[in-house]
Amino acid sequence: MPVPVPAAVRFRAACPECRGRFELAAGALRLAIGASRRTTFYTFTCPQCAAPVRKPAGERIIELLTGGGVRTLRLHATP
């Protein structure tokens, strides 16, 4: 059973396109966990310029995002 997450959890983020800095609610982020570092990342849409942003997610980022209630997709390799 998932642990309840406070609604006020926010994450600091930055956009490489417009260089904007802002805070995002957990619902604005998505985390994808793949079999390698290359296929493990998080995404969001910049609230300032609307650019799609994809950034790598290491172990610590994965812990923070999953603990904060970010929706997670597990990627599976196909044979």
C-alpha positions in Angstrom: 0.0 0.0 0.0 1.5 3.4 -1.0 2.4 5.8 1.8 0.3 9.0 1.8 2.2 12.1 0.6 1.4 15.6 1.8 -0.2 17.7 -0.9 2.3 20.5 -0.3 5.4 18.6 -1.7 7.2 20.7 -4.2 10.4 20.2 -6.2 12.8 22.8 -7.4 13.6 22.6 -11.1 15.2 24.5 -13.9 14.6 24.7 -17.6 17.7 24.3 -19.9 15.8 26.1 -22.7 14.8 29.4 -21.1 17.0 29.0 -17.9 13.9 29.6 -15.8 13.9 28.4 -12.2 10.7 27.4 -10.4 9.0 24.9 -8.1 6.8 22.1 -9.4 4.2 20.0 -7.6 4.6 16.3 -7.7 1.8 16.0 -10.3 3.8 18.1 -12.8 6.7 15.6 -12.9 7.0 12.0 -14.3 9.7 9.6 -13.5 10.8 6.7 -15.8 13.0 4.0 -14.4 14.8 1.9 -16.9 17.5 -0.8 -17.0 20.3 1.7 -17.3 21.3 5.3 -16.4 20.5 6.3 -20.0 16.9 5.0 -19.6 16.2 6.4 -16.1 15.0 10.0 -16.2 12.4 12.5 -15.1 10.3 14.8 -17.3 8.2 17.9 -17.0 7.0 20.8 -19.1 8.5 24.2 -18.3 5.8 26.4 -16.9 7.6 29.5 -18.3 8.3 28.6 -21.9 6.3 25.3 -22.3 9.4 23.4 -23.5 9.4 19.6 -22.7 12.3 18.9 -20.3 14.0 15.5 -19.7 16.7 15.1 -17.1 18.7 12.1 -15.9 17.7 10.6 -12.5 20.3 9.0 -10.3 19.5 7.0 -7.1 19.0 10.1 -4.9 16.7 11.8 -7.3 14.7 8.6 -7.6 14.3 8.4 -3.8 13.2 12.1 -3.6 10.7 11.9 -6.4 9.1 8.6 -5.4 9.0 9.7 -1.8 7.3 12.9 -2.8 4.6 11.2 -4.8 5.8 11.6 -8.4 4.1 9.2 -10.7 6.6 6.5 -11.8 6.8 4.4 -14.9 9.0 1.3 -14.9 10.5 0.6 -18.4 11.0 -3.0 -19.3 13.3 -4.2 -22.0 11.7 -6.3 -24.8 13.5 -9.5 -25.8 
